[in-house]
Amino acid sequence: MHDRPTRCDYRVIYGDTDQMGVVYYANYLAFFERGRCEYMRARAFDYAAFEREGFGFPVVDAACRYRKPARFDDLITIETMVTGASRVTLEFGYRVLRGDDVLATGSTKHACVTQAGKPARLPAKLASLLPAEHHGHITRG
């Protein structure tokens, strides 16, 4: 991963788990979203203002690799960073940890779109989230 990660902690609640007592697989995507929100907040990106300006940032691809289960009351850490970009997309990478144990890794790709759902070039406010090595090196996509 290319960016310095943002880290946020989360205590697993009972409702996050399934009948087998482990975190339900789809909840890892919610953990990724929590991490992404904290990443943006740490960089003073106002997503509500971005939407008021007529843009959206939907997930267009998501992946998760499960390595070890998280369980009720575990304190997990979600690491989030930007791992790629194009003129209209940003890719985020994630690691979900319990202490030093990597529980899951994953990624999401987001497209910048107008309210009409048409692809749009990343506005400067969104492009500002890119780590320095990506500025001026946005790929086609």
N, CA, C and O atoms as CSV, one atom per row, in Angstrom:
chain,resi,resn,atom,element,x,y,z
A,1,MET,N,N,0.845,-1.177,0.000
A,1,MET,CA,C,0.000,0.000,0.000
A,1,MET,C,C,0.887,1.236,0.000
A,1,MET,O,O,1.992,1.229,0.542
A,2,HIS,N,N,0.379,2.296,-0.619
A,2,HIS,CA,C,1.225,3.446,-0.888
A,2,HIS,C,C,1.064,4.596,0.089
A,2,HIS,O,O,1.962,5.430,0.206
A,3,ASP,N,N,-0.022,4.659,0.771
A,3,ASP,CA,C,-0.374,5.786,1.612
A,3,ASP,C,C,-0.082,5.450,3.071
A,3,ASP,O,O,0.002,4.278,3.437
A,4,ARG,N,N,0.069,6.463,3.889
A,4,ARG,CA,C,0.182,6.232,5.320
A,4,ARG,C,C,-1.215,5.939,5.864
A,4,ARG,O,O,-2.132,6.735,5.663
A,5,PRO,N,N,-1.389,4.816,6.545
A,5,PRO,CA,C,-2.753,4.431,6.943
A,5,PRO,C,C,-3.317,5.282,8.073
A,5,PRO,O,O,-2.597,5.795,8.930
A,6,THR,N,N,-4.633,5.404,8.031
A,6,THR,CA,C,-5.387,5.932,9.159
A,6,THR,C,C,-5.845,4.716,9.952
A,6,THR,O,O,-6.257,3.713,9.370
A,7,ARG,N,N,-5.775,4.799,11.250
A,7,ARG,CA,C,-6.168,3.678,12.108
A,7,ARG,C,C,-7.341,4.104,12.981
A,7,ARG,O,O,-7.356,5.206,13.530
A,8,CYS,N,N,-8.321,3.216,13.101
A,8,CYS,CA,C,-9.410,3.468,14.044
A,8,CYS,C,C,-9.757,2.155,14.726
A,8,CYS,O,O,-9.693,1.085,14.121
A,9,ASP,N,N,-10.118,2.256,15.971
A,9,ASP,CA,C,-10.467,1.082,16.763
A,9,ASP,C,C,-11.978,0.921,16.818
A,9,ASP,O,O,-12.734,1.889,16.730
A,10,TYR,N,N,-12.395,-0.332,16.966
A,10,TYR,CA,C,-13.811,-0.654,17.057
A,10,TYR,C,C,-13.948,-1.894,17.936
A,10,TYR,O,O,-13.203,-2.863,17.785
A,11,ARG,N,N,-14.912,-1.848,18.855
A,11,ARG,CA,C,-15.207,-2.994,19.709
A,11,ARG,C,C,-16.351,-3.774,19.063
A,11,ARG,O,O,-17.430,-3.222,18.849
A,12,VAL,N,N,-16.128,-5.041,18.753
A,12,VAL,CA,C,-17.133,-5.879,18.103
A,12,VAL,C,C,-18.321,-6.052,19.035
A,12,VAL,O,O,-18.160,-6.448,20.190
A,13,ILE,N,N,-19.523,-5.753,18.529
A,13,ILE,CA,C,-20.741,-5.939,19.304
A,13,ILE,C,C,-21.358,-7.290,18.968
A,13,ILE,O,O,-21.040,-7.896,17.944
A,14,TYR,N,N,-22.226,-7.744,19.828
A,14,TYR,CA,C,-22.863,-9.045,19.632
A,14,TYR,C,C,-23.598,-9.110,18.295
A,14,TYR,O,O,-23.595,-10.147,17.631
A,15,GLY,N,N,-24.226,-8.004,17.901
A,15,GLY,CA,C,-24.967,-7.955,16.646
A,15,GLY,C,C,-24.100,-8.091,15.409
A,15,GLY,O,O,-24.620,-8.321,14.317
A,16,ASP,N,N,-22.786,-7.953,15.555
A,16,ASP,CA,C,-21.866,-8.133,14.424
A,16,ASP,C,C,-21.601,-9.606,14.135
A,16,ASP,O,O,-21.062,-9.947,13.082
A,17,THR,N,N,-21.981,-10.482,15.070
A,17,THR,CA,C,-21.604,-11.890,14.951
A,17,THR,C,C,-22.744,-12.739,14.389
A,17,THR,O,O,-23.906,-12.333,14.388
A,18,ASP,N,N,-22.375,-13.925,13.914
A,18,ASP,CA,C,-23.357,-14.854,13.363
A,18,ASP,C,C,-23.604,-16.003,14.339
A,18,ASP,O,O,-23.127,-15.971,15.474
A,19,GLN,N,N,-24.333,-16.995,13.907
A,19,GLN,CA,C,-24.697,-18.120,14.755
A,19,GLN,C,C,-23.478,-18.907,15.240
A,19,GLN,O,O,-23.538,-19.591,16.261
A,20,MET,N,N,-22.370,-18.803,14.495
A,20,MET,CA,C,-21.153,-19.513,14.886
A,20,MET,C,C,-20.295,-18.705,15.863
A,20,MET,O,O,-19.240,-19.165,16.301
A,21,GLY,N,N,-20.757,-17.497,16.201
A,21,GLY,CA,C,-20.048,-16.680,17.173
A,21,GLY,C,C,-18.899,-15.871,16.608
A,21,GLY,O,O,-18.093,-15.326,17.362
A,22,VAL,N,N,-18.815,-15.785,15.281
A,22,VAL,CA,C,-17.771,-14.979,14.650
A,22,VAL,C,C,-18.424,-13.833,13.891
A,22,VAL,O,O,-19.614,-13.882,13.576
A,23,VAL,N,N,-17.642,-12.811,13.601
A,23,VAL,CA,C,-18.185,-11.677,12.858
A,23,VAL,C,C,-18.679,-12.155,11.500
A,23,VAL,O,O,-17.950,-12.806,10.752
A,24,TYR,N,N,-19.918,-11.823,11.198
A,24,TYR,CA,C,-20.542,-12.174,9.927
A,24,TYR,C,C,-19.729,-11.545,8.801
A,24,TYR,O,O,-19.322,-10.387,8.892
A,25,TYR,N,N,-19.496,-12.314,7.738
A,25,TYR,CA,C,-18.562,-11.905,6.688
A,25,TYR,C,C,-18.877,-10.547,6.068
A,25,TYR,O,O,-17.958,-9.780,5.782
A,26,ALA,N,N,-20.150,-10.233,5.855
A,26,ALA,CA,C,-20.510,-8.969,5.218
A,26,ALA,C,C,-20.203,-7.766,6.104
A,26,ALA,O,O,-20.070,-6.650,5.602
A,27,ASN,N,N,-20.089,-7.977,7.410
A,27,ASN,CA,C,-19.810,-6.862,8.312
A,27,ASN,C,C,-18.411,-6.299,8.116
A,27,ASN,O,O,-18.134,-5.171,8.524
A,28,TYR,N,N,-17.532,-7.067,7.499
A,28,TYR,CA,C,-16.206,-6.522,7.206
A,28,TYR,C,C,-16.296,-5.352,6.230
A,28,TYR,O,O,-15.491,-4.424,6.307
A,29,LEU,N,N,-17.260,-5.383,5.316
A,29,LEU,CA,C,-17.454,-4.244,4.419
A,29,LEU,C,C,-17.885,-3.007,5.208
A,29,LEU,O,O,-17.496,-1.888,4.874
A,30,ALA,N,N,-18.690,-3.210,6.253
A,30,ALA,CA,C,-19.065,-2.085,7.122
A,30,ALA,C,C,-17.846,-1.578,7.892
A,30,ALA,O,O,-17.710,-0.375,8.117
A,31,PHE,N,N,-16.961,-2.490,8.295
A,31,PHE,CA,C,-15.725,-2.065,8.952
A,31,PHE,C,C,-14.891,-1.223,7.988
A,31,PHE,O,O,-14.305,-0.213,8.380
A,32,PHE,N,N,-14.841,-1.649,6.713
A,32,PHE,CA,C,-14.107,-0.872,5.711
A,32,PHE,C,C,-14.695,0.526,5.585
A,32,PHE,O,O,-13.959,1.508,5.493
A,33,GLU,N,N,-16.015,0.616,5.580
A,33,GLU,CA,C,-16.654,1.930,5.472
A,33,GLU,C,C,-16.325,2.799,6.683
A,33,GLU,O,O,-16.056,3.993,6.543
A,34,ARG,N,N,-16.346,2.203,7.859
A,34,ARG,CA,C,-15.978,2.939,9.072
A,34,ARG,C,C,-14.550,3.480,8.924
A,34,ARG,O,O,-14.287,4.645,9.221
A,35,GLY,N,N,-13.644,2.630,8.466
A,35,GLY,CA,C,-12.260,3.049,8.268
A,35,GLY,C,C,-12.138,4.155,7.234
A,35,GLY,O,O,-11.376,5.103,7.421
A,36,ARG,N,N,-12.883,4.037,6.147
A,36,ARG,CA,C,-12.838,5.043,5.081
A,36,ARG,C,C,-13.352,6.384,5.584
A,36,ARG,O,O,-12.767,7.423,5.280
A,37,CYS,N,N,-14.431,6.377,6.345
A,37,CYS,CA,C,-14.955,7.625,6.914
A,37,CYS,C,C,-13.925,8.283,7.819
A,37,CYS,O,O,-13.741,9.500,7.779
A,38,GLU,N,N,-13.255,7.476,8.634
A,38,GLU,CA,C,-12.222,8.027,9.525
A,38,GLU,C,C,-11.030,8.550,8.724
A,38,GLU,O,O,-10.430,9.559,9.092
A,39,TYR,N,N,-10.690,7.872,7.638
A,39,TYR,CA,C,-9.607,8.326,6.757
A,39,TYR,C,C,-9.934,9.720,6.228
A,39,TYR,O,O,-9.100,10.624,6.275
A,40,MET,N,N,-11.158,9.881,5.723
A,40,MET,CA,C,-11.562,11.180,5.177
A,40,MET,C,C,-11.641,12.241,6.264
A,40,MET,O,O,-11.214,13.377,6.062
A,41,ARG,N,N,-12.187,11.869,7.416
A,41,ARG,CA,C,-12.291,12.819,8.520
A,41,ARG,C,C,-10.903,13.291,8.955
A,41,ARG,O,O,-10.706,14.475,9.225
A,42,ALA,N,N,-9.949,12.374,9.022
A,42,ALA,CA,C,-8.587,12.732,9.428
A,42,ALA,C,C,-7.935,13.702,8.446
A,42,ALA,O,O,-6.992,14.411,8.797
A,43,ARG,N,N,-8.437,13.727,7.233
A,43,ARG,CA,C,-7.897,14.620,6.204
A,43,ARG,C,C,-8.826,15.808,5.936
A,43,ARG,O,O,-8.699,16.490,4.919
A,44,ALA,N,N,-9.751,16.043,6.851
A,44,ALA,CA,C,-10.673,17.186,6.815
A,44,ALA,C,C,-11.494,17.220,5.533
A,44,ALA,O,O,-11.804,18.296,5.020
A,45,PHE,N,N,-11.849,16.043,5.012
A,45,PHE,CA,C,-12.712,15.971,3.834
A,45,PHE,C,C,-14.153,15.922,4.307
A,45,PHE,O,O,-14.531,15.039,5.078
A,46,ASP,N,N,-14.959,16.872,3.845
A,46,ASP,CA,C,-16.371,16.978,4.246
A,46,ASP,C,C,-17.240,16.291,3.203
A,46,ASP,O,O,-17.585,16.888,2.183
A,47,TYR,N,N,-17.593,15.036,3.459
A,47,TYR,CA,C,-18.368,14.265,2.487
A,47,TYR,C,C,-19.761,14.854,2.273
A,47,TYR,O,O,-20.267,14.835,1.151
A,48,ALA,N,N,-20.382,15.371,3.320
A,48,ALA,CA,C,-21.714,15.972,3.182
A,48,ALA,C,C,-21.657,17.170,2.234
A,48,ALA,O,O,-22.551,17.342,1.406
A,49,ALA,N,N,-20.626,17.993,2.345
A,49,ALA,CA,C,-20.474,19.142,1.444
A,49,ALA,C,C,-20.237,18.664,0.010
A,49,ALA,O,O,-20.743,19.266,-0.937
A,50,PHE,N,N,-19.476,17.592,-0.148
A,50,PHE,CA,C,-19.210,16.986,-1.450
A,50,PHE,C,C,-20.531,16.579,-2.111
A,50,PHE,O,O,-20.730,16.818,-3.302
A,51,GLU,N,N,-21.424,15.968,-1.343
A,51,GLU,CA,C,-22.737,15.577,-1.870
A,51,GLU,C,C,-23.595,16.798,-2.191
A,51,GLU,O,O,-24.305,16.808,-3.197
A,52,ARG,N,N,-23.534,17.828,-1.344
A,52,ARG,CA,C,-24.302,19.050,-1.606
A,52,ARG,C,C,-23.846,19.718,-2.905
A,52,ARG,O,O,-24.628,20.411,-3.555
A,53,GLU,N,N,-22.586,19.513,-3.280
A,53,GLU,CA,C,-22.063,20.079,-4.527
A,53,GLU,C,C,-22.469,19.245,-5.739
A,53,GLU,O,O,-22.112,19.580,-6.868
A,54,GLY,N,N,-23.215,18.161,-5.513
A,54,GLY,CA,C,-23.751,17.391,-6.619
A,54,GLY,C,C,-22.978,16.142,-6.996
A,54,GLY,O,O,-23.170,15.610,-8.089
A,55,PHE,N,N,-22.111,15.662,-6.120
A,55,PHE,CA,C,-21.308,14.484,-6.418
A,55,PHE,C,C,-21.666,13.315,-5.500
A,55,PHE,O,O,-22.206,13.501,-4.410
A,56,GLY,N,N,-21.359,12.141,-5.957
A,56,GLY,CA,C,-21.456,10.929,-5.156
A,56,GLY,C,C,-20.170,10.139,-5.326
A,56,GLY,O,O,-19.350,10.437,-6.194
A,57,PHE,N,N,-20.006,9.129,-4.486
A,57,PHE,CA,C,-18.759,8.367,-4.489
A,57,PHE,C,C,-19.067,6.892,-4.210
A,57,PHE,O,O,-18.579,6.333,-3.229
A,58,PRO,N,N,-19.887,6.253,-5.082
A,58,PRO,CA,C,-20.312,4.885,-4.809
A,58,PRO,C,C,-19.180,3.864,-4.948
A,58,PRO,O,O,-18.203,4.077,-5.666
A,59,VAL,N,N,-19.350,2.761,-4.242
A,59,VAL,CA,C,-18.453,1.622,-4.385
A,59,VAL,C,C,-18.790,0.939,-5.711
A,59,VAL,O,O,-19.949,0.623,-5.978
A,60,VAL,N,N,-17.760,0.714,-6.542
A,60,VAL,CA,C,-17.969,0.010,-7.801
A,60,VAL,C,C,-17.286,-1.359,-7.805
A,60,VAL,O,O,-17.510,-2.165,-8.709
A,61,ASP,N,N,-16.458,-1.617,-6.799
A,61,ASP,CA,C,-15.812,-2.916,-6.661
A,61,ASP,C,C,-15.387,-3.069,-5.205
A,61,ASP,O,O,-14.943,-2.108,-4.576
A,62,ALA,N,N,-15.524,-4.272,-4.679
A,62,ALA,CA,C,-15.115,-4.542,-3.299
A,62,ALA,C,C,-14.554,-5.954,-3.219
A,62,ALA,O,O,-15.028,-6.865,-3.898
A,63,ALA,N,N,-13.541,-6.119,-2.382
A,63,ALA,CA,C,-12.948,-7.442,-2.171
A,63,ALA,C,C,-12.538,-7.558,-0.712
A,63,ALA,O,O,-12.157,-6.575,-0.076
A,64,CYS,N,N,-12.623,-8.778,-0.193
A,64,CYS,CA,C,-12.202,-9.031,1.181
A,64,CYS,C,C,-11.608,-10.431,1.261
A,64,CYS,O,O,-12.171,-11.391,0.735
A,65,ARG,N,N,-10.469,-10.529,1.923
A,65,ARG,CA,C,-9.855,-11.827,2.175
A,65,ARG,C,C,-9.862,-12.045,3.682
A,65,ARG,O,O,-9.294,-11.258,4.440
A,66,TYR,N,N,-10.504,-13.108,4.100
A,66,TYR,CA,C,-10.659,-13.420,5.518
A,66,TYR,C,C,-9.531,-14.351,5.947
A,66,TYR,O,O,-9.292,-15.382,5.319
A,67,ARG,N,N,-8.845,-13.980,7.015
A,67,ARG,CA,C,-7.710,-14.771,7.471
A,67,ARG,C,C,-7.957,-15.438,8.817
A,67,ARG,O,O,-7.663,-16.620,8.997
A,68,LYS,N,N,-8.495,-14.679,9.754
A,68,LYS,CA,C,-8.807,-15.186,11.096
A,68,LYS,C,C,-10.104,-14.541,11.548
A,68,LYS,O,O,-10.377,-13.396,11.187
A,69,PRO,N,N,-10.907,-15.245,12.324
A,69,PRO,CA,C,-12.193,-14.667,12.728
A,69,PRO,C,C,-12.061,-13.656,13.865
A,69,PRO,O,O,-11.223,-13.791,14.756
A,70,ALA,N,N,-12.917,-12.642,13.801
A,70,ALA,CA,C,-13.111,-11.737,14.933
A,70,ALA,C,C,-14.348,-12.229,15.670
A,70,ALA,O,O,-15.254,-12.804,15.068
A,71,ARG,N,N,-14.376,-11.998,16.970
A,71,ARG,CA,C,-15.479,-12.474,17.808
A,71,ARG,C,C,-16.018,-11.336,18.669
A,71,ARG,O,O,-15.409,-10.272,18.782
A,72,PHE,N,N,-17.181,-11.593,19.272
A,72,PHE,CA,C,-17.802,-10.629,20.162
A,72,PHE,C,C,-16.793,-10.100,21.177
A,72,PHE,O,O,-16.022,-10.861,21.762
A,73,ASP,N,N,-16.813,-8.791,21.372
A,73,ASP,CA,C,-16.023,-8.044,22.342
A,73,ASP,C,C,-14.552,-7.894,21.965
A,73,ASP,O,O,-13.785,-7.306,22.728
A,74,ASP,N,N,-14.140,-8.411,20.809
A,74,ASP,CA,C,-12.773,-8.154,20.351
A,74,ASP,C,C,-12.612,-6.663,20.068
A,74,ASP,O,O,-13.517,-6.018,19.540
A,75,LEU,N,N,-11.471,-6.139,20.418
A,75,LEU,CA,C,-11.117,-4.784,20.022
A,75,LEU,C,C,-10.294,-4.913,18.746
A,75,LEU,O,O,-9.182,-5.439,18.759
A,76,ILE,N,N,-10.856,-4.425,17.647
A,76,ILE,CA,C,-10.165,-4.519,16.373
A,76,ILE,C,C,-9.695,-3.137,15.942
A,76,ILE,O,O,-10.231,-2.119,16.380
A,77,THR,N,N,-8.702,-3.118,15.091
A,77,THR,CA,C,-8.192,-1.888,14.499
A,77,THR,C,C,-8.371,-1.987,12.997
A,77,THR,O,O,-8.027,-2.998,12.385
A,78,ILE,N,N,-8.904,-0.946,12.417
A,78,ILE,CA,C,-9.111,-0.889,10.969
A,78,ILE,C,C,-8.112,0.111,10.406
A,78,ILE,O,O,-8.148,1.295,10.740
A,79,GLU,N,N,-7.224,-0.373,9.551
A,79,GLU,CA,C,-6.266,0.493,8.871
A,79,GLU,C,C,-6.778,0.759,7.453
A,79,GLU,O,O,-7.214,-0.156,6.754
A,80,THR,N,N,-6.716,2.022,7.049
A,80,THR,CA,C,-7.237,2.422,5.740
A,80,THR,C,C,-6.225,3.331,5.062
A,80,THR,O,O,-5.612,4.191,5.695
A,81,MET,N,N,-6.062,3.119,3.745
A,81,MET,CA,C,-5.175,3.984,2.970
A,81,MET,C,C,-5.617,4.001,1.511
A,81,MET,O,O,-6.295,3.083,1.049
A,82,VAL,N,N,-5.230,5.049,0.792
A,82,VAL,CA,C,-5.465,5.098,-0.647
A,82,VAL,C,C,-4.380,4.264,-1.306
A,82,VAL,O,O,-3.196,4.413,-1.002
A,83,THR,N,N,-4.798,3.372,-2.223
A,83,THR,CA,C,-3.841,2.500,-2.895
A,83,THR,C,C,-3.780,2.728,-4.399
A,83,THR,O,O,-2.912,2.169,-5.068
A,84,GLY,N,N,-4.681,3.536,-4.941
A,84,GLY,CA,C,-4.663,3.799,-6.371
A,84,GLY,C,C,-5.674,4.859,-6.741
A,84,GLY,O,O,-6.572,5.189,-5.966
A,85,ALA,N,N,-5.509,5.388,-7.951
A,85,ALA,CA,C,-6.406,6.438,-8.417
A,85,ALA,C,C,-6.393,6.501,-9.933
A,85,ALA,O,O,-5.421,6.119,-10.585
A,86,SER,N,N,-7.491,6.989,-10.474
A,86,SER,CA,C,-7.571,7.352,-11.887
A,86,SER,C,C,-8.218,8.725,-11.940
A,86,SER,O,O,-8.374,9.380,-10.910
A,87,ARG,N,N,-8.587,9.156,-13.110
A,87,ARG,CA,C,-9.232,10.473,-13.216
A,87,ARG,C,C,-10.584,10.519,-12.515
A,87,ARG,O,O,-11.024,11.583,-12.080
A,88,VAL,N,N,-11.247,9.365,-12.404
A,88,VAL,CA,C,-12.591,9.341,-11.813
A,88,VAL,C,C,-12.731,8.370,-10.648
A,88,VAL,O,O,-13.810,8.280,-10.062
A,89,THR,N,N,-11.676,7.639,-10.294
A,89,THR,CA,C,-11.797,6.646,-9.224
A,89,THR,C,C,-10.698,6.796,-8.180
A,89,THR,O,O,-9.611,7.308,-8.446
A,90,LEU,N,N,-11.031,6.329,-6.984
A,90,LEU,CA,C,-10.045,6.154,-5.917
A,90,LEU,C,C,-10.183,4.730,-5.417
A,90,LEU,O,O,-11.290,4.198,-5.333
A,91,GLU,N,N,-9.063,4.115,-5.087
A,91,GLU,CA,C,-9.060,2.779,-4.505
A,91,GLU,C,C,-8.490,2.875,-3.097
A,91,GLU,O,O,-7.476,3.532,-2.856
A,92,PHE,N,N,-9.167,2.206,-2.181
A,92,PHE,CA,C,-8.743,2.157,-0.789
A,92,PHE,C,C,-8.349,0.732,-0.447
A,92,PHE,O,O,-8.960,-0.222,-0.928
A,93,GLY,N,N,-7.331,0.592,0.381
A,93,GLY,CA,C,-6.935,-0.707,0.906
A,93,GLY,C,C,-7.161,-0.724,2.406
A,93,GLY,O,O,-7.076,0.310,3.069
A,94,TYR,N,N,-7.451,-1.914,2.939
A,94,TYR,CA,C,-7.794,-2.055,4.356
A,94,TYR,C,C,-7.086,-3.261,4.960
A,94,TYR,O,O,-6.822,-4.258,4.289
A,95,ARG,N,N,-6.790,-3.135,6.243
A,95,ARG,CA,C,-6.387,-4.270,7.067
A,95,ARG,C,C,-7.188,-4.195,8.347
A,95,ARG,O,O,-7.298,-3.134,8.962
A,96,VAL,N,N,-7.748,-5.324,8.746
A,96,VAL,CA,C,-8.461,-5.410,10.017
A,96,VAL,C,C,-7.598,-6.265,10.926
A,96,VAL,O,O,-7.276,-7.410,10.609
A,97,LEU,N,N,-7.229,-5.684,12.069
A,97,LEU,CA,C,-6.288,-6.328,12.981
A,97,LEU,C,C,-6.898,-6.518,14.358
A,97,LEU,O,O,-7.763,-5.750,14.778
A,98,ARG,N,N,-6.446,-7.537,15.050
A,98,ARG,CA,C,-6.683,-7.705,16.486
A,98,ARG,C,C,-5.289,-7.830,17.068
A,98,ARG,O,O,-4.655,-8.880,16.962
A,99,GLY,N,N,-4.814,-6.760,17.682
A,99,GLY,CA,C,-3.416,-6.734,18.115
A,99,GLY,C,C,-2.528,-6.820,16.882
A,99,GLY,O,O,-2.667,-6.023,15.955
A,100,ASP,N,N,-1.617,-7.785,16.873
A,100,ASP,CA,C,-0.728,-7.986,15.722
A,100,ASP,C,C,-1.293,-8.957,14.693
A,100,ASP,O,O,-0.715,-9.123,13.618
A,101,ASP,N,N,-2.417,-9.602,15.010
A,101,ASP,CA,C,-3.014,-10.581,14.096
A,101,ASP,C,C,-3.815,-9.886,13.001
A,101,ASP,O,O,-4.689,-9.068,13.288
A,102,VAL,N,N,-3.517,-10.211,11.753
A,102,VAL,CA,C,-4.289,-9.704,10.622
A,102,VAL,C,C,-5.504,-10.609,10.459
A,102,VAL,O,O,-5.369,-11.797,10.166
A,103,LEU,N,N,-6.699,-10.036,10.653
A,103,LEU,CA,C,-7.933,-10.794,10.543
A,103,LEU,C,C,-8.473,-10.798,9.119
A,103,LEU,O,O,-9.014,-11.801,8.654
A,104,ALA,N,N,-8.322,-9.671,8.432
A,104,ALA,CA,C,-8.826,-9.561,7.067
A,104,ALA,C,C,-8.083,-8.442,6.350
A,104,ALA,O,O,-7.597,-7.495,6.968
A,105,THR,N,N,-8.010,-8.578,5.036
A,105,THR,CA,C,-7.489,-7.521,4.178
A,105,THR,C,C,-8.507,-7.316,3.067
A,105,THR,O,O,-9.267,-8.226,2.735
A,106,GLY,N,N,-8.521,-6.131,2.500
A,106,GLY,CA,C,-9.478,-5.905,1.440
A,106,GLY,C,C,-9.262,-4.593,0.731
A,106,GLY,O,O,-8.316,-3.853,1.000
A,107,SER,N,N,-10.174,-4.330,-0.188
A,107,SER,CA,C,-10.097,-3.101,-0.969
A,107,SER,C,C,-11.489,-2.710,-1.444
A,107,SER,O,O,-12.383,-3.548,-1.562
A,108,THR,N,N,-11.649,-1.434,-1.712
A,108,THR,CA,C,-12.840,-0.925,-2.384
A,108,THR,C,C,-12.388,0.085,-3.421
A,108,THR,O,O,-11.411,0.811,-3.232
A,109,LYS,N,N,-13.123,0.110,-4.518
A,109,LYS,CA,C,-12.880,1.093,-5.574
A,109,LYS,C,C,-14.142,1.928,-5.682
A,109,LYS,O,O,-15.252,1.396,-5.699
A,110,HIS,N,N,-13.966,3.238,-5.754
A,110,HIS,CA,C,-15.080,4.187,-5.775
A,110,HIS,C,C,-14.980,5.066,-7.001
A,110,HIS,O,O,-13.894,5.515,-7.367
A,111,ALA,N,N,-16.116,5.313,-7.637
A,111,ALA,CA,C,-16.172,6.206,-8.785
A,111,ALA,C,C,-16.807,7.521,-8.360
A,111,ALA,O,O,-17.792,7.539,-7.621
A,112,CYS,N,N,-16.247,8.591,-8.823
A,112,CYS,CA,C,-16.855,9.903,-8.613
A,112,CYS,C,C,-17.927,10.066,-9.684
A,112,CYS,O,O,-17.649,9.919,-10.874
A,113,VAL,N,N,-19.154,10.369,-9.260
A,113,VAL,CA,C,-20.271,10.529,-10.192
A,113,VAL,C,C,-21.062,11.791,-9.866
A,113,VAL,O,O,-21.031,12.303,-8.747
A,114,THR,N,N,-21.770,12.273,-10.884
A,114,THR,CA,C,-22.689,13.388,-10.688
A,114,THR,C,C,-23.986,12.858,-10.098
A,114,THR,O,O,-24.169,11.646,-9.983
A,115,GLN,N,N,-24.884,13.757,-9.725
A,115,GLN,CA,C,-26.187,13.330,-9.208
A,115,GLN,C,C,-26.950,12.496,-10.232
A,115,GLN,O,O,-27.791,11.677,-9.861
A,116,ALA,N,N,-26.667,12.698,-11.506
A,116,ALA,CA,C,-27.316,11.929,-12.572
A,116,ALA,C,C,-26.650,10.567,-12.770
A,116,ALA,O,O,-27.082,9.779,-13.611
A,117,GLY,N,N,-25.597,10.291,-11.994
A,117,GLY,CA,C,-24.919,9.006,-12.095
A,117,GLY,C,C,-23.862,8.933,-13.177
A,117,GLY,O,O,-23.363,7.847,-13.474
A,118,LYS,N,N,-23.512,10.046,-13.766
A,118,LYS,CA,C,-22.488,10.082,-14.818
A,118,LYS,C,C,-21.105,10.214,-14.186
A,118,LYS,O,O,-20.943,10.942,-13.206
A,119,PRO,N,N,-20.098,9.515,-14.737
A,119,PRO,CA,C,-18.740,9.647,-14.210
A,119,PRO,C,C,-18.269,11.098,-14.279
A,119,PRO,O,O,-18.575,11.824,-15.225
A,120,ALA,N,N,-17.525,11.497,-13.262
A,120,ALA,CA,C,-17.005,12.860,-13.194
A,120,ALA,C,C,-15.551,12.814,-12.752
A,120,ALA,O,O,-15.151,11.947,-11.975
A,121,ARG,N,N,-14.771,13.755,-13.256
A,121,ARG,CA,C,-13.375,13.874,-12.833
A,121,ARG,C,C,-13.348,14.143,-11.328
A,121,ARG,O,O,-14.197,14.867,-10.807
A,122,LEU,N,N,-12.373,13.560,-10.636
A,122,LEU,CA,C,-12.254,13.802,-9.200
A,122,LEU,C,C,-12.091,15.292,-8.939
A,122,LEU,O,O,-11.137,15.893,-9.433
A,123,PRO,N,N,-12.989,15.906,-8.179
A,123,PRO,CA,C,-12.812,17.315,-7.810
A,123,PRO,C,C,-11.547,17.487,-6.964
A,123,PRO,O,O,-11.069,16.540,-6.340
A,124,ALA,N,N,-11.023,18.698,-6.957
A,124,ALA,CA,C,-9.788,18.975,-6.221
A,124,ALA,C,C,-9.889,18.541,-4.763
A,124,ALA,O,O,-8.920,18.032,-4.200
A,125,LYS,N,N,-11.061,18.737,-4.143
A,125,LYS,CA,C,-11.229,18.354,-2.734
A,125,LYS,C,C,-11.041,16.853,-2.536
A,125,LYS,O,O,-10.489,16.425,-1.522
A,126,LEU,N,N,-11.492,16.062,-3.490
A,126,LEU,CA,C,-11.344,14.621,-3.392
A,126,LEU,C,C,-9.935,14.196,-3.792
A,126,LEU,O,O,-9.351,13.315,-3.162
A,127,ALA,N,N,-9.390,14.815,-4.831
A,127,ALA,CA,C,-8.032,14.505,-5.260
A,127,ALA,C,C,-7.020,14.847,-4.167
A,127,ALA,O,O,-5.930,14.276,-4.128
A,128,SER,N,N,-7.379,15.785,-3.273
A,128,SER,CA,C,-6.469,16.159,-2.194
A,128,SER,C,C,-6.239,15.011,-1.214
A,128,SER,O,O,-5.288,15.046,-0.433
A,129,LEU,N,N,-7.108,13.985,-1.249
A,129,LEU,CA,C,-6.915,12.813,-0.392
A,129,LEU,C,C,-5.757,11.948,-0.870
A,129,LEU,O,O,-5.245,11.119,-0.118
A,130,LEU,N,N,-5.348,12.139,-2.111
A,130,LEU,CA,C,-4.290,11.302,-2.666
A,130,LEU,C,C,-2.974,11.541,-1.959
A,130,LEU,O,O,-2.623,12.685,-1.671
A,131,PRO,N,N,-2.238,10.474,-1.676
A,131,PRO,CA,C,-0.898,10.659,-1.131
A,131,PRO,C,C,-0.015,11.370,-2.153
A,131,PRO,O,O,-0.290,11.328,-3.352
A,132,ALA,N,N,1.031,12.015,-1.685
A,132,ALA,CA,C,1.886,12.844,-2.532
A,132,ALA,C,C,2.363,12.116,-3.782
A,132,ALA,O,O,2.445,12.724,-4.849
A,133,GLU,N,N,2.679,10.823,-3.672
A,133,GLU,CA,C,3.212,10.119,-4.841
A,133,GLU,C,C,2.180,9.941,-5.951
A,133,GLU,O,O,2.547,9.606,-7.077
A,134,HIS,N,N,0.883,10.160,-5.655
A,134,HIS,CA,C,-0.142,10.051,-6.688
A,134,HIS,C,C,-0.444,11.379,-7.353
A,134,HIS,O,O,-0.993,11.395,-8.455
A,135,HIS,N,N,-0.099,12.509,-6.714
A,135,HIS,CA,C,-0.402,13.810,-7.312
A,135,HIS,C,C,0.339,13.926,-8.639
A,135,HIS,O,O,1.549,13.714,-8.714
A,136,GLY,N,N,-0.399,14.260,-9.662
A,136,GLY,CA,C,0.200,14.402,-10.972
A,136,GLY,C,C,0.442,13.071,-11.685
A,136,GLY,O,O,0.921,13.065,-12.819
A,137,HIS,N,N,0.122,11.955,-11.050
A,137,HIS,CA,C,0.350,10.637,-11.637
A,137,HIS,C,C,-0.930,9.831,-11.695
A,137,HIS,O,O,-0.896,8.605,-11.592
A,138,ILE,N,N,-2.039,10.489,-11.857
A,138,ILE,CA,C,-3.315,9.769,-11.937
A,138,ILE,C,C,-3.335,9.027,-13.259
A,138,ILE,O,O,-3.026,9.591,-14.308
A,139,THR,N,N,-3.698,7.770,-13.197
A,139,THR,CA,C,-3.722,6.928,-14.385
A,139,THR,C,C,-5.058,7.045,-15.086
A,139,THR,O,O,-6.022,7.560,-14.520
A,140,ARG,N,N,-5.116,6.578,-16.289
A,140,ARG,CA,C,-6.390,6.521,-17.013
A,140,ARG,C,C,-7.232,5.408,-16.417
A,140,ARG,O,O,-6.699,4.393,-15.968
A,141,GLY,N,N,-8.535,5.594,-16.409
A,141,GLY,CA,C,-9.351,4.512,-15.876
A,141,GLY,C,C,-10.783,4.763,-15.811
A,141,GLY,O,O,-11.542,3.898,-15.372
